[in-house]
Amino acid sequence: MTINTEADLQGMQRAGRVVAETLRTLKAAICPGVTPAELDALAGQVFQQHGAKSAPRMTYNAPVNVFISVNDDIVHGLPTQRPLAAGDVVSIDVTPFVDGYIADAAVTVAVPPASPVVMRLIECTEAAFQAGIAAARAGRPVHAIGQAVEHEVNRRGFTVLRELFGHGVGRAIHEEPNVPNYYRPRDRMKLHEGLVIAVEPMVSTGRSHRVRTLRDGWTLSTTDGGLAAHFEHTVMITKGQPLILTA
């Protein structure tokens, strides 16, 4: 999607506000004993208040309002009835459909108290996102984002999960272009003003770049048991700092 009109910008911002409110609500509810299924139900309440629908449910028939991934699960985790425990790493991925527009963002939260390595992992993933959007300018190649993300993750001693990409978003969940989280110079497409993309580093404490799909057919996990974190926002490309639509 490319934003060319004020109506499109306002529509994406409305969807982004639903994302932001849902993430705030779920982050505040995370504590030992709460279940991912309860968090998913809470997300459904926020969606209902805003007339939003789950884009993964609409598009892929996903049995969730939002995806919630715990510990070595990276993304697309199905919310379970297992209570969260102190030290768990919880990633929440929120993608509502609001009046014809779709926005997408994710955050990772540690259930307190968390270990130092978990806190460094979460800090690394957010820092990698910030490095990625610092490189995202109109006229620059898409691969500049991945190069910046990978450099930041490597510098901090963690691992980029290379099989999982960011993507265009707006009218559909997954649009062109793919936005790798590592340097891939053959991606020669250039970013242009108004382009809407989801920048989303996914990072592990393990050493493997690979991922595996669990038997539920949805949840993607690390192959070596490494803990995973996910940080994402939907942004609009400009000549300067991208406009974050889901903050």
N, C-alpha and C positions, 0 to 999 in steps of 0.2 A: 504494500500500500504506500502511496505517496500522498501526503497531505498537500492539497492545492487550494483548499477553500477554508474559510473561517468555520463553516458548518462541520467539515470533517475534523478540524482541530478541536472544536468544542465537543464533538461526539467522542473522540478518542480520550479527551480529558475527563468526560463523564465516566467512561468505562474505567479509566485509570483511578478515579476517586473511589469507585467500588472496590477495586483491587486493594488500594491503600487501606481503606477502612476494614476490609476483611482480614488483611494481614495484621493490622493493629489489634483487632479483636481476638484473633487466635493466639497471637504472641502473648497477650495478657492472660489468656486462659491456660497456658502451658504450665504444668506443675506436676510433681509426682502424684500418681494415682489417676489423673485424667486419661481417657483413652483417645486414640486418634479418631475413632468413630464418633465420639462426642464432639471433637473439634470439627469434624466434617458436618455434623448436624448444625453446629453453631454457624459455620460458613453458610449453610443453606438458609438460615434465618436472616443473615445480612443480605444475601442475594434477594430474598423475597421482599425485604424492606425497600429495595431499590428497583424492583422489577427486572432483575437480572436473572440469567440462566447460566448453568454450567456449560461452557463451550465444549469441553471434552465429552460431556454427556450427549450434547446435541450432535457433535461431529462424529465421534467414534463409539457412541453408546457406552461410554465409561460409567461404571456403577458408583459414581462419586460426585460430590459437589466440587471438591478440591482434592489434589493428590497430597498425601502425607507420607514421607519416607523417613525411616528411623535407622540410625547407626550406619551399617554398611549398605543399606538401600540408598540409592542415589536420587532417583526421580521416578515419577509415575507410581509411587507406592499407594496401594489400596488401604484406606483407613481400617484398622483392626480393632478388636475389643481388648487387646493386651494393654493394661495400664502402663503409662510411661513411668520410668524409674529415674532416680537421681543419676546424672551422668549421661543420660541418653542424648543423642544428637538428632534433632527433629527438623526436617526440611519441609516447608509448606509451599506448595505451588498453586497459585490462584489465577484462574483464567475465565473470567465471566464474559458473557455476551450481553451487551446493553444497547438496545435500540439500534441494532445493526452493526455495532462496533465491538471488537474484541481486544482486550489488553491483557498482559501477561506479566506476572512478577513472582519472585520466590525469595524466601529468606530462610536461613538456618538458625535455630535457637538451641542452646544447650539447656537441659533440665538441670537446675542447680542442686548440689554443687558439681561443677564440671572440672575435668582435669586440665592442666596447663596445655597439653597437646591439643585438646579439643578447642580450647579458646584460641590457640594459634591458628588452627585450621580454619575456624570461622573468620578470624581477622584476615587471613590470607585470601580467602575466597572473596570477601568484600573488597579488599585492596586490589585484587585482580580485576574485578569489575570496574573499579575506578580507573585503573590503568587502561583498560579496554576502551572506555568512553573518552578518555583523554586523547586517544588516538583516532577517534571516530569523527572525522571532519569531511564535509563535502569536498569531493575531488580526490580524496585519498582512497587507496584500494581497501577492499574488505579485509584482506589478509593483515593489514596493519593492526586491526583489533586483536586477532589471534596472536600475533607476534608479541604485542604488549602484555596480553593475559599470560601467555606461556612464560615470558621473561620474569614476570612478578612471582608466579607460582614456583618456578625453579629456584629463584633467588631465595625464597623462604623455605625451601627444602621439601615441598609437597609435590603431588603428581596431578597433572591435568588428565582428565578422563576423555581421551581424544575421540572416542566414538560418538560423543554427544555434542551437538552444535546448538548455537543460537540460530535465529531465523527471522524472516520477515513476519509481520503480524498486522492485523487491522480488520480486514474483511473476513479472513479465515484465520484459524489457529496457526497454521504453518504455511507461510508464503516464501517466495524467493526474496532475498538470497539466503542461502545457508551462511552462517557466521561461525566458522570454526574457532575453537579456543586454543589453537596453536598455529604456528607460522606455516602457511601453505601457499607458497608464492604462485602456484598455478591458478589460484583464484584471482583473476585479473579484473573482475568487476569493480567499478569505482562507486563509492558512495555518492549520493546526490542529495541536494536540499529537499527536505520534506519526506525523505524515505523513512519508514517506520520499521524498526527492527527490535527484537528482543536480544539483548546482550546478556549471556548467562553462563559464567564460568561454573564448572562442576569439578570439584577437586577432592583428592583422596589422600589419606595418610599412608596408603599402601604404595607399592612400587609398580603395579601393573596399570597400563593405560586402558585395559580392556574392561568390558562390562558383560554381564550375563542377565538373561531374562528369567525370572522365577516362574514356577509352575502356574501361578495365577494368570500368566499371560500379559501382565501389565508392568509389574515392578521390575526395575532395572537396578542391579546390585553390583558391587565391586567383585572381581573374581578372586581376590586374595584376602578378603575379610577386612580390608582397610575401611576406616570410617570415612564418610563422605559428607561434603557440604555443597550447597547450591545457593547462588545469589544471582538475582535477575531483576532487571527492569525493562520496560518498554520505553524506547527513546525515539525521538524524531531528530534526524540528522539536519544540522545547519552548517554554516560556514565556520561557526565557532563552537562553543560548548554545546553538546546535544541537549535537547529539551527532554527531561525525564517526565514521562506522562503518568507514571504510576507511583510517584513519591508522595 
